[in-house]
Amino acid sequence: MTNNPFAELALNLPPIAMQFFVIAMILLVIISTGLDMLHKKNVVYFFRNAKKAKKSAKINLSLGKKTGVILKTVAHDIATTSELGMGKRRIAHVLGMYGTIMFWIASVVLIFKYTDGTNAPSYITLIWHIGAILTCLGGYWFWFFLRVDVSAEAHPWYRIITADLFVLALLACATFGLAWSYTQTSGMVGLSYFFLFLYFISNLVLFGGVYWSKFAHMFYKPGAAIQKNLAEADGSRDNLPPPADAPEQFGLGIKREQPKHY
């Protein structure tokens, strides 16, 4: 857990090569997300929706109120994935989300700061390993037990579609990263290079496949959540009718029983 696998790799591979790879992956995300936006015209939709909302707004929100709404959205809706409600799905998403953030940030720090022979603090390598473990925990839990087409539609867990590219590549990165670190520490040279190769390929698929996967979706959802809450705050409500005076009493609906009708 305190092993810095990148420091060992730096003995055979120049640190600049690893740093170049990280920068290339970041550029791939930016370029692919931009292409995805152009193709799906998400930005055009958001701007048009914002203009409509501004025209139908009943309250002129000050900069302070807008900032407050945005901060509340980030803290509540985005940081805790509150839209999923309380349950297993939300826990799995939170584990995967924060595990991935820890894993990626620790990777960048280890590669850019601790591949020159300087010993990395144990807490950073610990964050890298714990982040990968949390990613695996949340990701595999979601993949095998919580996916809608598996839990409710009786499709086999090994059925794969294009939308699954992101979660599978992410799980592969975390899994092969942990396997690489373990085999490297255990002195299994051949296996460590094998898992390093798989770790490299899975990163290429994850960051290079943004245009075809749901990776870019992570950037759209926060924007949509902020726009929705701003629309509710200024009274435009995304051009939807106002809420009824009567209390919302819809019964249990789909919550009446588990969706297990195959």
C-alpha positions in Angstrom: 0.0 0.0 0.0 3.0 2.3 0.4 4.7 1.3 -2.8 5.1 3.9 -5.5 5.0 1.8 -8.7 5.8 4.8 -10.9 9.1 5.3 -9.0 10.2 1.7 -9.8 9.1 2.2 -13.4 11.2 5.4 -13.7 14.3 3.2 -13.3 13.6 1.8 -16.8 11.4 4.5 -18.4 12.2 8.2 -18.4 9.8 10.2 -16.1 9.3 12.7 -19.0 7.7 9.8 -21.0 5.2 9.1 -18.2 4.4 12.8 -17.8 3.9 13.2 -21.6 1.5 10.3 -21.5 -0.6 12.0 -18.8 -0.7 15.2 -20.7 -1.7 13.3 -23.9 -4.6 11.6 -22.0 -5.8 15.0 -20.7 -5.7 16.4 -24.3 -7.6 13.4 -25.5 -10.4 14.1 -23.0 -10.6 17.8 -23.9 -10.6 17.1 -27.7 -13.0 14.2 -27.5 -15.4 16.0 -25.3 -15.3 19.0 -27.6 -16.0 16.8 -30.6 -18.8 15.1 -28.7 -20.3 18.5 -27.9 -20.2 19.5 -31.5 -21.8 16.3 -32.6 -24.6 16.2 -30.0 -24.9 20.0 -29.9 -25.1 20.0 -26.1 -23.7 23.5 -25.7 -26.2 24.9 -28.2 -29.0 23.3 -26.3 -27.8 24.6 -22.9 -27.4 28.2 -24.3 -30.8 28.1 -26.0 -32.5 26.8 -22.8 -30.7 29.4 -20.7 -32.0 32.2 -23.0 -35.6 30.8 -22.8 -35.3 30.6 -19.0 -34.1 34.2 -18.8 -37.1 35.5 -20.8 -39.6 33.6 -18.7 -37.9 34.2 -15.3 -40.1 35.7 -12.7 -37.3 36.7 -10.3 -34.1 38.5 -11.3 -31.5 36.7 -9.3 -28.5 38.7 -8.0 -25.0 37.4 -8.5 -24.8 36.4 -4.9 -28.0 34.3 -5.1 -26.9 32.7 -8.3 -23.5 31.8 -6.7 -25.4 30.4 -3.7 -27.6 28.2 -5.9 -24.5 27.0 -7.8 -22.6 26.2 -4.6 -25.5 24.4 -3.1 -25.9 22.3 -6.3 -22.3 21.4 -6.3 -22.3 20.5 -2.6 -25.6 18.6 -2.7 -26.6 17.3 -6.1 -23.1 16.8 -7.6 -20.8 15.9 -4.7 -23.3 13.4 -3.2 -25.2 12.3 -6.3 -28.4 13.0 -4.4 -30.5 12.5 -7.6 -30.1 8.8 -7.1 -31.8 8.9 -3.7 -30.8 6.9 -0.7 -29.8 3.4 -1.5 -27.3 1.0 -2.9 -27.0 2.7 -6.3 -26.0 6.0 -4.7 -23.5 4.3 -2.4 -21.9 2.5 -5.3 -21.7 5.7 -7.4 -20.1 7.7 -4.5 -17.6 4.9 -3.8 -16.6 4.8 -7.5 -16.6 8.6 -8.0 -14.4 9.5 -5.0 -12.2 6.4 -5.5 -11.6 7.5 -9.1 -10.8 11.1 -8.1 -8.4 9.9 -5.4 -6.8 7.5 -7.9 -6.3 10.0 -10.6 -5.0 12.9 -8.5 -2.6 10.6 -6.7 -1.4 9.2 -10.0 -0.6 12.8 -11.3 1.2 13.7 -8.1 3.3 10.5 -8.1 4.2 10.8 -11.7 5.0 14.5 -11.8 6.7 14.9 -8.4 8.0 11.5 -7.2 9.6 9.8 -10.2 12.9 11.7 -9.8 14.3 9.5 -7.0 12.5 11.5 -4.2 10.6 9.2 -1.9 6.8 9.8 -2.0 5.1 10.3 1.3 3.3 7.2 2.4 -0.1 8.9 2.5 0.0 9.7 -1.2 0.8 6.1 -2.2 -1.9 5.1 0.3 -4.4 7.4 -1.4 -3.5 5.9 -4.8 -4.1 2.3 -3.6 -7.3 3.1 -1.6 -8.6 5.1 -4.5 -8.2 2.2 -6.8 -9.8 -0.2 -4.3 -12.8 2.1 -3.8 -13.2 2.4 -7.6 -13.2 -1.4 -7.9 -15.6 -1.8 -5.0 -18.1 0.7 -6.3 -17.6 -0.3 -10.0 -17.9 -4.1 -9.6 -20.9 -3.7 -7.3 -22.6 -1.6 -9.9 -21.6 -3.9 -12.8 -22.7 -7.2 -11.3 -25.6 -6.2 -9.2 -27.1 -2.7 -9.8 -27.2 -2.2 -13.6 -30.8 -1.8 -14.6 -30.5 -4.2 -17.5 -29.1 -6.8 -15.2 -31.1 -6.3 -12.0 -34.5 -5.5 -13.6 -34.4 -6.8 -17.2 -32.7 -10.2 -16.6 -29.9 -9.6 -19.1 -26.6 -11.5 -18.3 -23.9 -9.4 -16.6 -21.5 -10.1 -19.4 -23.8 -8.4 -22.0 -21.8 -5.3 -23.2 -22.9 -2.3 -25.2 -21.0 0.8 -26.3 -22.3 2.8 -23.2 -20.4 0.3 -21.0 -17.0 1.3 -22.4 -16.4 3.9 -19.7 -17.1 1.8 -16.6 -15.3 -1.2 -18.0 -12.2 0.7 -19.0 -12.2 2.5 -15.6 -12.5 -0.8 -13.7 -9.7 -2.2 -15.9 -7.4 0.7 -15.0 -8.0 0.3 -11.3 -7.7 -3.5 -11.3 -4.6 -3.7 -13.5 -3.0 -0.8 -11.6 -3.4 -2.7 -8.3 -2.2 -5.9 -9.8 0.8 -4.1 -11.3 1.7 -2.6 -7.9 1.3 -5.9 -6.1 3.3 -8.0 -8.5 6.0 -5.3 -8.6 6.3 -5.3 -4.8 6.3 -9.1 -4.7 9.2 -9.3 -7.2 7.2 -10.9 -9.9 9.0 -9.1 -12.7 7.3 -10.8 -15.7 3.8 -10.5 -14.3 4.4 -6.9 -13.2 5.3 -5.9 -16.8 2.3 -7.8 -18.1 -0.1 -5.9 -15.8 1.7 -2.7 -16.6 1.0 -3.3 -20.3 -2.7 -4.0 -19.5 -2.8 -0.8 -17.3 -1.4 1.2 -20.2 -3.9 -0.2 -22.7 -6.9 0.3 -20.4 -5.9 3.9 -19.9 -5.7 4.4 -23.6 -9.2 2.9 -24.0 -10.6 5.0 -21.1 -9.2 8.4 -22.2 -9.1 7.7 -26.0 -12.6 6.3 -26.1 -14.3 9.4 -24.6 -16.1 10.2 -27.8 -17.8 6.8 -27.8 -18.2 6.2 -24.0 -20.2 8.0 -21.3 -17.1 9.8 -20.0 -18.2 13.1 -21.4 -21.5 12.6 -19.6 -19.7 13.6 -16.4 -19.3 17.1 -17.7 -22.8 17.5 -18.9 -24.7 16.4 -15.8 -23.3 19.1 -13.5 -24.2 21.7 -16.0 -27.7 20.4 -16.4 -28.2 20.2 -12.6 -27.0 23.8 -12.1 -29.3 25.1 -14.9 -32.2 23.2 -13.5 -31.8 24.6 -10.0 -31.2 28.2 -11.3 -34.5 27.8 -13.3 -36.3 26.8 -10.2 -34.8 29.7 -8.2 -35.8 32.4 -10.8 -39.3 30.9 -11.4 -38.8 30.0 -15.0 -38.9 26.3 -14.2 -37.5 25.3 -17.7 -40.9 26.4 -19.1 -42.7 23.8 -17.1 -46.1 24.5 -15.4 -45.9 25.7 -11.8 -46.5 23.2 -9.0 -50.0 22.5 -8.0 -51.4 23.9 -4.7 -52.3 20.4 -3.6 -49.7 18.3 -1.9 -47.8 15.8 -4.0 -49.5 12.5 -3.3 -48.7 10.0 -6.0 -48.7 6.9 -3.9 -45.9 4.4 -3.8 -45.8 3.9 -7.6 -42.7 2.1 -8.7 -41.5 2.0 -5.2 -44.3 -0.4 -4.3 -42.1 -3.4 -5.0 -38.7 -4.3 -6.5 -38.7 -4.2 -10.4 -38.3 -8.0 -11.0 -40.8 -8.6 -13.7 -38.8 -10.4 -16.4 
